[in-house]
Amino acid sequence: MASRFVFLGPPGAGKGTQAGFVSQKLGVPAIATGAIFRAAISKETAMGKQVSQFVNSGLLVPDTLTNAVVAERLKEKDCKRGFILDGYPRSLIQAKSLDTFLTKAKTPLDAVLYFNVDAAVVIERMSKRRVCSQCGATYNLVSQPPKQEGKCDKCGAALITRVDDQPDSIRKRLQVYEKTTQPLLQYYEKKGILKVLHASLAVQDVAKEVAQICGSK
């Protein structure tokens, strides 16, 4: 039986962690747009070259190009039994494009999970996030610490705190996210597939709630 889910939530909501849990339980890929972009760029596909132009310039990848890259990823064999889209779609345009693709493939979404989390919790979580200065690997000093303090497990480079992980930056990002996501939540609520989770809870408590929805107990 196929399982197709979208996980939505602000930075620090824990959706990536939960997507990893469900992916392992159900045997379906957890797909984040950042990872898709990096893969397309490394393979030097035609779309990958287009993506790299925007990424290297520090610009957002346009909806049309993002939609095309995601659609190509969903056509791969490992998505036949389902998938978890982590952080996509980010706009109504992307949501409608995804619906069009899935309708043609006769593979509709089972549910959209929204990880609702308090701003204070996000700030606390993200203040503990560290990123490798070279390869970009992400760590959390509490839930996923590096083996050696201050150094990346993968390449040994120094770990840093990103500028946008500072409290003021996080608050601004949350405000922007809430504003842009509201239409998406209304869109999926009308479809009857939106599930709102209390993502401020401990990881294991959120995991239980997610497992009940996704059938990954």
C-alpha positions in Angstrom: 0.0 0.0 0.0 1.4 3.4 -1.0 1.8 6.2 1.5 2.1 9.8 0.2 2.6 12.6 2.7 3.5 16.3 2.8 5.2 17.6 6.0 4.9 21.3 6.5 6.2 23.5 9.3 8.6 26.3 10.1 12.4 25.9 10.5 13.0 24.1 13.8 9.6 22.4 13.9 11.2 19.0 13.7 9.6 17.9 10.5 12.8 16.6 9.0 13.5 14.4 12.0 10.0 13.0 11.9 10.2 12.5 8.2 13.3 10.4 8.8 11.4 8.2 11.3 8.4 7.6 9.0 10.7 7.0 6.0 12.5 4.2 7.9 9.3 2.6 9.2 7.4 2.7 5.8 10.3 2.2 3.5 9.5 5.3 1.4 11.9 8.2 0.7 11.8 11.4 2.7 12.4 14.2 0.1 13.5 17.7 1.0 13.8 20.3 -1.8 17.3 21.3 -0.7 18.5 17.7 -1.1 16.8 17.5 -4.5 18.5 20.7 -5.6 21.9 19.5 -4.5 21.5 16.2 -6.3 20.4 17.9 -9.5 23.3 20.3 -9.3 25.9 17.5 -8.6 24.5 15.4 -11.6 24.8 18.5 -13.8 21.5 17.9 -15.4 19.9 20.6 -17.5 17.6 21.5 -14.6 20.5 21.2 -12.2 22.5 23.8 -14.1 19.5 26.2 -13.9 19.1 25.6 -10.2 22.8 26.2 -9.6 22.5 29.7 -11.2 19.9 30.7 -8.6 21.5 29.0 -5.7 24.9 30.4 -6.4 23.5 33.9 -6.7 21.7 33.5 -3.3 18.3 33.7 -5.0 15.2 31.7 -4.4 14.6 29.0 -7.1 11.4 30.0 -9.0 8.2 28.0 -8.5 8.2 26.6 -12.1 11.7 25.2 -11.8 11.2 23.9 -8.3 8.0 22.1 -9.5 9.8 20.6 -12.4 12.7 19.3 -10.3 10.3 17.8 -7.7 8.2 16.2 -10.4 11.3 14.5 -11.9 12.2 13.2 -8.4 8.8 11.8 -7.8 9.0 9.8 -11.1 11.9 7.8 -9.7 11.4 4.1 -8.8 11.8 4.5 -5.0 8.7 6.7 -5.0 6.3 4.0 -6.4 5.4 2.9 -2.9 5.0 6.5 -1.6 7.1 9.4 -0.4 7.3 12.1 2.2 7.8 15.7 0.9 9.6 17.7 3.6 8.9 21.4 3.3 7.4 21.3 -0.2 5.1 22.8 -1.4 5.8 26.3 0.0 3.2 28.2 -2.0 -0.2 27.8 -3.5 1.3 27.7 -7.0 3.5 24.8 -5.9 0.6 23.0 -4.2 -1.6 23.2 -7.3 1.3 22.0 -9.5 1.9 19.0 -7.2 -1.9 18.2 -7.3 -1.9 18.3 -11.1 1.1 16.0 -11.2 -0.3 13.5 -8.7 -3.8 13.6 -10.3 -2.3 12.6 -13.7 -0.4 9.8 -12.0 -3.5 8.8 -10.1 -1.5 8.9 -6.9 -3.2 11.5 -4.5 -1.8 12.6 -1.2 -2.9 10.7 1.9 -2.4 13.5 4.3 -0.6 16.9 4.9 0.9 17.2 8.3 1.5 20.7 9.7 4.0 20.9 12.6 2.6 23.7 14.7 5.2 24.9 17.1 5.7 27.9 19.5 8.2 30.5 18.5 10.0 30.2 21.9 10.5 26.5 21.2 11.9 27.1 17.7 14.3 29.7 19.0 15.5 27.3 21.8 16.0 24.4 19.3 17.7 26.4 16.6 20.1 28.1 19.0 21.5 24.6 19.5 21.9 24.0 15.8 25.4 23.9 14.3 26.3 23.6 10.6 29.5 22.4 9.0 31.5 25.3 7.5 32.6 23.1 4.6 30.1 20.4 3.7 26.9 21.9 5.2 26.1 18.9 7.5 23.7 19.9 10.3 23.9 18.9 13.9 22.0 19.7 17.1 24.0 20.0 20.4 21.2 18.1 22.3 19.5 15.7 19.9 22.2 15.1 17.3 25.6 16.2 18.6 28.9 15.7 16.7 31.2 13.0 17.9 33.9 15.6 18.6 32.9 18.9 19.9 33.0 21.7 17.3 34.0 19.4 14.4 32.0 17.8 11.6 31.8 14.0 11.7 31.9 13.8 7.9 34.7 16.1 6.9 36.3 17.3 10.2 35.7 21.0 9.4 34.7 23.5 12.0 31.0 23.7 13.0 29.4 27.2 13.0 26.2 28.9 14.1 24.5 30.3 11.0 23.6 34.0 11.1 19.9 33.3 10.5 19.9 31.0 13.5 20.2 34.1 15.8 16.9 34.8 17.8 16.0 38.0 15.9 16.5 36.4 12.5 14.5 33.3 13.6 11.6 35.5 14.7 11.5 37.3 11.3 11.7 34.0 9.5 8.8 32.6 11.5 6.7 35.7 10.7 7.4 35.4 7.0 6.7 31.6 7.1 3.4 32.0 8.9 2.2 34.6 6.4 3.1 32.6 3.3 1.9 29.2 4.7 -1.6 30.3 5.8 -3.1 30.0 2.3 -1.5 26.6 2.0 -3.1 25.4 5.2 -6.5 26.7 4.2 -6.1 25.0 0.8 -5.4 21.6 2.3 -8.0 22.0 5.0 -10.6 22.5 2.4 -9.4 19.2 0.8 -9.9 17.5 4.1 -6.4 16.1 4.4 -4.8 18.6 6.8 -3.6 17.3 10.1 -2.2 19.7 12.7 0.3 18.4 15.1 1.5 19.8 18.5 5.2 20.0 17.5 6.3 21.8 20.6 6.2 18.5 22.5 9.2 16.2 23.0 10.4 14.4 19.9 9.1 11.0 21.0 5.7 12.4 21.8 5.4 14.0 18.3 6.6 10.8 16.8 3.7 8.9 18.3 1.2 11.4 16.9 2.9 11.2 13.5 2.9 7.4 13.5 -0.8 7.3 14.2 -1.5 9.5 11.2 0.9 7.9 8.8 0.4 4.3 9.9 4.0 3.8 10.8 3.6 2.5 14.4 
